[in-house]
């Protein structure tokens, strides 16, 4: 899939998320100047080439949860990568976006 301008804008925002922080799909879309395009952020991430420098694991849903993607193990990997950056999950599996949300405040 060719990278379009919309996807490039999303990926630029995601590259700017500092280590130890997360953004929701909706916040990424708003920061890219495309509010109400949260689903398109997910599409852009789905089509990342292997070895990409985009820190995809720093994008979570609006509830502060990892969005399930299937049986490929990426959900577990995302949690491990986030925890390695110091992000903690509550008992319900949520990340406190007030604490760890970049641009979520």
C-alpha positions in Angstrom: 0.0 0.0 0.0 1.4 3.4 -1.0 1.8 5.9 1.8 -0.7 8.7 1.3 -0.4 12.2 2.7 -3.0 11.5 5.5 -1.1 8.4 6.6 2.2 10.3 6.5 0.8 13.0 8.8 -0.3 10.4 11.3 3.0 8.7 11.3 4.9 11.9 11.8 2.8 12.6 14.9 3.4 9.1 16.2 7.2 9.5 15.7 7.0 12.6 17.9 5.5 10.7 20.9 8.3 10.6 23.5 9.3 7.4 25.2 7.2 6.7 28.2 4.1 8.4 26.8 1.1 7.3 24.7 -1.6 8.9 22.5 -5.0 7.7 21.6 -5.9 7.1 18.0 -8.2 10.1 18.2 -5.5 12.3 19.6 -3.1 11.3 16.9 -5.7 12.2 14.3 -6.4 15.6 15.9 -2.7 16.4 16.2 -2.4 15.6 12.5 -5.1 18.1 11.7 -7.6 15.4 10.8 -10.1 15.2 13.7 -12.6 12.3 13.6 -10.2 10.1 11.6 -9.1 7.9 14.4 -9.9 4.7 12.4 -7.6 5.9 9.7 -4.7 6.1 12.2 -5.3 2.4 12.8 -5.2 1.7 9.1 -1.9 3.6 8.7 -0.4 1.5 11.5 -1.7 -1.7 10.1 0.2 -1.0 6.9 3.6 -0.2 8.5 6.4 -2.0 6.7 8.5 -4.4 8.8 11.4 -2.6 10.5 9.7 0.8 10.5 11.0 3.4 12.9 7.4 4.4 13.9 6.8 3.6 17.6 3.4 2.0 16.9 3.1 0.6 20.4 2.6 4.1 21.8 -0.9 4.4 20.3 -3.8 3.0 22.4 -7.5 3.4 22.2 -9.4 6.3 23.9 -10.0 4.2 27.0 -6.3 3.8 27.5 -6.4 0.2 26.5 -4.5 -1.8 23.9 -6.8 -2.4 21.0 -7.0 -6.1 20.2 -5.6 -7.0 16.7 -5.9 -10.8 16.6 -3.9 -13.8 17.4 -0.4 -12.6 16.1 0.9 -11.8 19.6 1.3 -8.0 18.9 -1.1 -7.2 21.8 1.2 -8.9 24.3 4.3 -7.3 22.6 2.7 -3.8 22.8 2.1 -4.2 26.6 5.7 -5.4 27.1 7.1 -2.5 25.1 5.0 0.0 27.0 5.9 -1.4 30.4 9.6 -1.3 29.4 9.2 2.4 28.9 7.8 2.8 32.4 4.1 2.9 31.5 1.9 1.1 34.0 -1.4 -0.6 33.6 -4.2 -0.6 36.1 -6.0 -3.7 37.4 -8.5 -3.3 34.6 -5.8 -3.2 31.9 -6.0 0.5 31.3 -3.3 3.1 31.1 -4.1 6.3 33.0 -4.2 8.8 30.1 -4.1 11.7 32.5 -0.7 10.4 33.7 0.8 8.9 30.5 -1.2 10.6 27.8 0.9 12.8 25.5 -1.3 15.7 24.5 -4.3 14.0 26.2 -4.6 16.6 29.0 
